[in-house]
Amino acid sequence: MSERSVGGAEQVAPQACFMVVDDEPEVCNFFSYLLKRKGHRVVAAYSGSQALDLLKQNRFNVAVVDLKLPDLSGLQLLREIKKAQPACEVIIITGYSTVKSAVEAIQSGAFDYVEKPFGDIAEMEDLLERALNVRAEMERLSHSHKELGFVVGKNKKMLSLIAASQKIAKKNITVLIQGETGTGKEVLARYIHSVSHRSDRPFMAFNCGAFTETLLESELFGHEKGSFTGATSRKKGIFEMANKGTLFLDEIDSASPAIQIKLLRVLETGDFLRVGGEELCKVDVRVIAATNADLASRVEENRFREDLFYRLDVASLFIPPLRERAADIPTFVHYFLEKETVEKGLPEKRFSDEAMALLEKHTWPGNIREVSNTVAQAVLLSKGELIEPEELPARIRPPQPEEAAEPEEAENAAGAAAAAPPYFAVHPRGEELSRQLAGFEELLTAGLDLKEGFDFNNFQEELKLWRERVSGQLIEQALELTFGNQVKAAELLRITPRALRYHLEKSKEEKA
């Protein structure tokens, strides 16, 4: 079949077959005229049952479906069409538009969602052409998202999600993003902000699970001077700082009942009081909330306010886990590999076929964040241009049988173990670490000629820096496991949140 170009866009050959489903004859006539003059075949149906019969008799490229039909809903028909003919793209049209139905339609597989009356015929023609060339449209969307730092891949669920996000971004409504840890909820929130009318205003990200209730209220809404011990001056909260822009509230399920009440009020009215304040503050903020919890279940268990849930659930987006879009794993691996090497000025690297096969086989419980961390570790461990399986983190590689130590090495190791004090008794591999440390000590002291002089003060400073670097890595791991929640990370490390903040502040000062 030949192809021709209209308005710079590829058009599938004539005789592409359209089905138009609408109980208004004028709408069917409009689309019939528009499409037939382009050489396409058009079949009309005036009810859902008629459309189902036509599906058994014809193969359609695109179906244009009214949301309100006399016998069944357009969303029901959409699902039947996708079940019977998955390759058929569906455009939903309606004169009774709601954001929730638009999002539901697109996430159920609709190509797009259009409101009646059709104001711009040229735009409608362009939409119909893009639906006919869905593969080219997918490529276009994938490239445009990458330019914004958002790698989507080619998974159809994700592309439908992005199409829904683009629609939502143009409307001044609250958005709820749900998905497993590491799927990229904040990245999606930033994307929605970047394509919205607020893109030139601030984007503020805030983790509700990282603070105690008292601190959370102060961080969100600010406080007045003297409102509590340590409040030496008035402080703006993040809602004020995000005014006219977008506020991303992660781990919204961690907010206490008292905070939920205040959040509900600010979402309904835009008004709030600072902690200890009497002056009403008013803001214009677009809120995007996120959670890896099932909020609907939390509501049923009385662990989350029902009224706040419905206020947040105006437009709900769900990011599928990486295991459901495994075909896109190489895309993410290559993206993070390029990012890791270019940003750090490292030589170009690539994964061997064997290493890539292991990456594709991995289940990725940590999703996109785990891919990013894995690539970074592999780049760090790799010795050459080609990253081999043995240079992947241990959790990716299949378990390897331990090689038996040479007799002399085993004897030396046993002697070192006997002489080594148990420095790492709290570590699960403390005995092994003590043996290795004993060997390190021997290398350090036996290979040193003190007659030549030795800078002991600098040596102690370097040991201190090494200790702080290792401690920093442990803190980073704890924060990653708790998704940035400092209170929970401190619990894992068996230190106080205050001690954790001290370490973090000290680390920032040293890096500055």
C-alpha positions in Angstrom: 0.0 0.0 0.0 1.3 3.4 -0.9 1.7 6.3 1.5 1.2 10.0 0.8 1.8 13.1 2.9 -0.8 15.7 4.0 0.3 18.8 5.8 3.8 17.4 6.5 2.4 14.3 8.3 2.4 10.8 7.0 -0.9 9.4 6.0 -1.8 5.7 5.7 -2.9 4.7 2.2 -6.5 5.4 1.1 -9.2 2.9 2.0 -8.2 2.9 5.6 -11.5 1.9 7.3 -13.2 4.0 9.9 -16.2 3.3 12.1 -18.2 6.2 13.5 -20.5 5.4 16.4 -22.9 8.2 17.5 -26.7 8.4 18.0 -26.7 11.8 16.3 -26.9 11.3 12.5 -25.4 14.8 11.9 -22.2 13.7 13.7 -22.0 10.5 11.6 -22.6 12.6 8.4 -19.9 15.1 9.4 -17.2 12.4 9.8 -18.3 10.5 6.7 -17.9 13.7 4.6 -14.6 14.6 6.2 -13.1 11.1 5.7 -14.6 10.0 2.4 -13.2 13.1 0.6 -9.7 11.8 1.7 -10.4 8.5 0.1 -11.2 6.5 3.3 -14.0 4.0 3.8 -16.5 5.0 6.6 -19.1 2.8 8.3 -21.6 4.4 10.7 -23.4 2.9 13.7 -26.1 4.6 15.8 -25.8 2.4 18.9 -23.4 0.2 20.8 -25.1 -3.0 19.6 -24.8 -2.0 16.0 -21.2 -1.2 16.5 -20.6 -4.7 18.0 -22.2 -6.3 15.0 -20.0 -4.3 12.6 -16.9 -5.4 14.5 -17.7 -9.0 13.6 -18.0 -8.1 9.8 -15.2 -5.6 9.3 -11.6 -4.7 10.3 -11.2 -1.1 11.3 -8.2 1.1 11.5 -9.9 3.8 13.7 -13.2 4.0 15.5 -14.7 7.4 16.5 -17.1 6.6 19.5 -19.5 8.9 21.3 -19.3 8.6 25.1 -23.1 8.6 25.6 -24.9 5.9 23.6 -28.5 4.8 24.0 -27.7 1.2 25.0 -24.2 1.2 26.5 -21.5 3.7 27.4 -18.7 4.7 25.0 -16.2 3.4 27.6 -17.8 -0.1 27.5 -17.7 -0.1 23.7 -14.1 1.1 23.8 -13.1 -2.0 25.9 -15.0 -4.3 23.6 -13.3 -2.8 20.5 -9.8 -3.2 22.0 -10.7 -6.7 23.0 -12.0 -7.7 19.5 -9.5 -5.6 17.4 -6.6 -4.4 19.5 -5.0 -2.7 16.6 -8.0 -0.4 16.1 -7.4 3.0 17.6 -10.4 4.6 19.3 -11.1 8.3 19.6 -13.8 9.2 22.2 -16.1 12.2 21.5 -18.5 13.7 23.9 -20.6 16.8 24.8 -20.6 15.9 28.5 -16.9 16.0 29.2 -15.5 15.3 32.7 -11.8 15.0 33.5 -12.4 11.6 35.2 -14.0 10.1 32.1 -11.3 11.5 29.9 -8.6 9.9 32.0 -10.4 6.7 32.3 -10.9 6.6 28.5 -7.3 7.2 27.7 -6.1 4.7 30.3 -8.5 2.1 28.9 -6.8 2.4 25.6 -8.4 5.4 23.8 -6.1 7.2 21.4 -7.6 10.5 22.4 -10.6 12.3 23.8 -12.4 15.2 22.1 -15.1 17.5 23.2 -18.1 18.5 21.1 -18.6 20.8 19.3 -15.6 20.5 17.1 -14.3 24.0 16.9 -11.3 23.5 14.6 -11.8 21.1 11.6 -8.1 21.2 10.7 -7.2 20.0 14.3 -9.7 17.2 13.9 -8.2 16.1 10.6 -4.8 16.2 12.1 -6.0 14.0 15.0 -7.5 11.4 12.6 -4.3 11.3 10.6 -2.2 10.7 13.8 -4.6 7.9 14.9 -4.0 6.3 11.5 -0.2 6.6 12.0 0.0 5.5 15.6 3.5 4.0 15.3 4.9 7.3 14.0 3.0 9.1 16.7 4.5 6.9 19.4 8.0 7.6 18.1 7.2 11.4 18.1 6.0 11.3 21.6 8.9 9.2 22.8 11.4 11.7 21.4 9.6 14.8 22.7 9.5 13.3 26.2 13.2 12.5 26.2 14.0 16.1 25.4 12.3 17.0 28.7 14.3 14.4 30.5 11.5 11.9 30.7 12.2 8.5 29.2 8.9 6.8 28.4 9.8 3.9 26.1 7.3 2.4 23.7 5.0 0.5 26.0 1.5 1.3 25.1 0.3 1.6 28.7 2.9 4.3 29.3 2.1 6.1 26.1 -1.6 6.1 27.0 -0.6 7.4 30.5 1.4 10.2 28.9 -1.4 11.1 26.6 -3.7 11.4 29.6 -1.1 13.4 31.4 -0.9 15.9 28.6 -4.7 16.4 28.6 -4.7 16.8 32.4 -1.7 19.2 32.4 -3.8 21.8 30.5 -6.5 21.8 33.1 -6.1 23.5 36.5 -7.0 20.3 38.6 -5.5 18.2 41.3 -3.8 15.0 40.2 -3.1 11.8 42.1 -0.2 9.7 40.9 -0.1 6.1 42.1 2.5 3.5 41.5 5.2 1.3 43.1 8.3 2.7 44.6 10.8 3.8 42.0 8.4 4.0 39.0 9.0 7.7 38.5 6.1 9.4 40.2 8.0 12.7 40.7 9.4 12.5 37.1 5.8 12.3 35.8 4.8 15.2 38.1 7.6 17.3 36.7 6.5 16.4 33.2 2.9 17.5 33.9 4.2 20.8 35.3 6.5 21.3 32.2 3.6 21.0 29.7 1.2 23.0 31.8 0.4 26.7 31.7 2.4 27.0 35.0 5.6 25.8 33.5 7.3 29.2 34.0 6.4 29.2 37.7 8.0 27.2 40.6 7.8 23.4 40.9 8.2 22.3 44.5 8.6 18.7 45.6 7.9 17.7 49.2 8.0 14.3 50.9 5.2 14.1 53.6 6.8 11.0 55.1 10.1 12.7 56.0 8.8 14.8 58.9 7.0 14.4 62.3 3.5 15.8 62.4 4.6 19.1 64.1 7.4 19.7 61.7 5.3 18.7 58.7 2.7 21.3 59.5 5.4 24.0 59.8 7.1 22.9 56.6 3.8 22.9 54.6 2.1 26.0 56.0 4.9 28.0 57.6 5.0 29.5 61.1 5.0 32.8 63.0 7.8 34.0 65.2 7.5 32.6 68.7 4.8 30.0 67.7 7.0 27.2 69.2 10.5 26.7 70.7 13.1 27.6 68.1 10.7 29.7 66.0 12.9 32.8 66.1 11.3 34.4 63.0 8.4 34.1 60.6 8.9 31.3 58.1 7.0 30.7 54.8 5.7 27.2 54.2 6.1 25.3 51.0 2.5 26.2 49.9 3.5 29.9 49.9 6.8 29.2 48.1 4.9 27.3 45.4 2.3 30.0 44.8 1.2 30.2 41.2 3.2 27.0 40.5 3.0 23.3 41.2 3.4 21.5 44.5 4.3 17.8 44.4 3.3 16.0 47.7 4.9 12.6 47.8 3.9 9.9 50.3 0.6 11.7 50.9 -0.6 8.7 52.8 1.9 9.5 55.6 0.1 12.8 56.5 -1.6 12.6 59.9 -5.4 13.1 60.3 -4.8 16.7 61.6 -2.6 17.5 58.6 -5.2 15.9 56.2 -7.8 18.3 57.5 -5.6 21.3 56.7 -4.7 19.9 53.3 -8.4 19.5 52.5 -9.1 23.1 53.4 -6.3 24.5 51.3 -7.3 22.3 48.3 -11.0 23.5 48.6 -10.4 27.2 49.3 -6.7 28.0 48.8 -6.7 29.4 52.4 -4.6 28.4 55.4 -3.1 29.7 58.6 0.5 29.6 59.5 1.4 27.7 62.7 0.7 30.2 65.5 -0.8 32.7 63.0 -4.1 34.6 62.8 -3.7 36.1 59.4 -5.4 34.0 56.6 -3.0 33.2 53.7 -4.3 32.6 50.2 -2.4 30.8 47.5 -3.0 29.6 44.0 -1.2 26.2 43.8 -1.7 23.2 41.6 -1.2 20.1 43.8 0.0 16.8 42.4 0.0 14.1 45.1 1.7 10.7 45.0 1.6 7.5 46.9 2.7 3.9 46.6 -0.1 2.9 48.9 -3.7 1.9 47.8 -5.5 5.0 49.0 -8.9 3.6 48.4 -8.1 0.7 50.7 -6.7 3.2 53.3 -10.1 5.0 53.2 -12.0 1.8 53.8 -9.7 1.0 56.8 -10.3 4.6 58.1 -6.6 5.4 57.8 -7.2 8.2 55.3 -9.9 10.8 55.0 -12.5 9.9 52.4 -13.3 13.6 51.6 -9.5 14.3 51.0 -9.2 11.2 48.9 -12.0 12.4 46.6 -10.5 15.9 46.5 -7.2 14.4 45.3 -8.7 11.8 43.0 -10.0 14.3 40.5 -7.6 12.9 37.9 -5.9 9.6 38.9 -2.9 8.3 37.1 -1.3 4.9 37.7 2.3 4.2 36.6 2.8 0.5 35.7 5.8 -1.3 37.3 8.8 -2.0 35.1 8.1 -5.8 35.1 5.0 -5.0 33.1 7.0 -3.2 30.4 10.1 -5.4 30.3 10.6 -4.7 26.5 11.6 -1.1 27.5 14.4 -2.2 29.9 17.2 -1.8 27.3 15.9 1.7 26.6 16.2 2.7 30.2 19.6 1.0 30.6 21.0 2.9 27.6 19.6 6.2 28.8 21.1 5.9 32.2 24.4 4.6 30.8 24.7 7.6 28.6 23.7 9.9 31.4 26.2 8.4 33.8 29.2 8.5 31.5 28.5 11.9 29.9 27.8 13.7 33.2 30.9 12.4 34.8 33.1 12.8 31.7 33.9 9.1 31.5 34.8 7.2 28.3 31.9 5.7 26.4 30.9 2.3 27.7 28.4 -0.4 26.7 27.0 -3.6 28.2 28.0 -6.9 26.6 25.2 -9.1 25.2 25.5 -11.4 28.2 25.3 -8.6 30.7 22.3 -7.1 28.9 20.6 -10.5 28.9 20.9 -10.6 32.7 19.5 -7.1 33.0 16.5 -8.0 30.8 15.9 -11.1 32.9 16.0 -9.3 36.3 12.5 -8.5 37.8 13.5 -5.0 39.0 11.5 -4.7 42.2 12.9 -1.2 42.6 11.7 -0.2 39.1 13.3 2.7 37.3 15.3 3.9 40.4 16.9 0.4 40.6 17.9 0.6 37.0 19.5 3.9 37.5 21.4 2.7 40.6 22.4 -0.5 38.9 23.9 1.2 35.9 25.8 3.6 38.1 27.3 0.7 40.1 28.2 -1.2 36.9 30.0 1.8 35.5 31.9 2.2 38.7 32.9 -1.5 38.8 33.8 -1.8 35.2 37.4 -1.8 34.0 37.0 -1.3 30.3 34.7 -0.1 27.6 32.6 -3.3 27.7 30.7 -4.0 30.9 30.6 -7.8 31.5 28.3 -9.9 33.7 30.8 -10.1 36.5 30.9 -6.3 36.7 27.2 -6.2 37.5 26.0 -5.9 41.1 25.7 -9.2 42.9 21.8 -9.1 43.0 21.7 -9.1 39.1 24.2 -11.9 38.6 23.3 -15.6 39.1 25.0 -17.0 42.2 28.5 -18.3 41.4 30.2 -21.2 43.3 33.0 -19.8 45.5 36.4 -20.8 44.4 38.5 -22.7 46.9 41.3 -20.6 48.4 44.9 -21.7 47.7 46.4 -23.5 50.8 48.9 -20.8 51.5 46.3 -18.0 51.2 43.9 -20.0 53.5 46.6 -20.4 56.1 47.5 -16.7 56.0 43.8 -15.8 56.2 43.3 -18.0 59.2 46.3 -16.5 61.0 45.1 -13.0 60.2 41.6 -13.9 61.5 43.1 -15.2 64.8 45.1 -12.0 65.3 42.3 -9.5 64.2 40.1 -8.0 66.8 36.4 -8.1 66.0 36.1 -4.6 64.6 32.8 -5.2 62.8 30.8 -7.3 65.2 27.6 -5.4 64.2 28.1 -6.3 60.5 26.6 -9.6 59.2 30.0 -10.3 57.5 32.1 -8.9 60.4 34.4 -11.9 60.6 35.3 -11.7 56.9 35.7 -7.9 57.2 38.0 -8.3 60.2 40.2 -10.7 58.2 40.4 -8.3 55.3 41.2 -5.4 57.6 44.0 -7.4 59.2 45.5 -7.9 55.8 45.1 -4.1 55.1 46.8 -3.2 58.4 49.7 -5.5 57.6 50.1 -3.9 54.1 49.9 -0.5 55.6 52.4 -0.8 58.4 54.8 -3.4 57.1 55.3 -1.5 53.8 56.1 1.7 55.6 59.6 3.0 56.4 59.3 5.4 59.2 62.9 6.4 59.0 62.0 8.4 55.9 59.5 10.3 57.9 55.7 10.1 57.7 52.9 12.8 57.8 50.9 11.3 60.6 48.4 14.2 60.9 47.4 14.1 57.2 47.2 10.3 57.4 44.7 10.6 60.3 42.7 13.2 58.4 42.5 10.9 55.4 41.3 8.0 57.6 38.7 10.3 59.0 37.5 11.3 55.5 37.3 7.6 54.5 35.2 6.8 57.6 32.9 9.7 56.9 32.5 8.6 53.2 31.5 5.1 54.3 29.1 6.5 56.9 27.6 8.7 54.2 27.1 5.8 51.9 25.2 3.9 54.7 23.0 6.9 55.3 22.3 7.2 51.5 21.2 3.6 51.4 18.9 4.0 54.4 17.3 7.1 52.8 16.9 5.2 49.6 15.2 2.3 51.3 12.8 4.6 53.1 12.3 6.8 50.0 13.8 9.9 51.6 11.9 9.5 55.0 14.5 10.8 57.5 12.6 9.5 60.5 12.3 6.0 59.2 16.0 6.1 57.9 17.1 7.1 61.4 15.2 4.1 62.9 17.0 1.7 60.5 20.4 3.1 61.5 19.4 3.1 65.2 20.2 6.8 65.6 17.9 9.8 66.3 16.5 11.9 63.4 18.4 14.8 64.9 21.7 12.9 64.6 20.8 11.9 61.0 20.2 15.6 60.1 23.5 16.5 61.7 25.3 14.0 59.5 23.5 15.3 56.4 24.2 19.0 57.2 27.9 18.2 57.9 28.1 16.3 54.6 26.6 19.3 52.7 29.1 21.7 54.4 32.0 19.5 53.3 30.8 19.3 49.7 30.2 23.1 49.5 
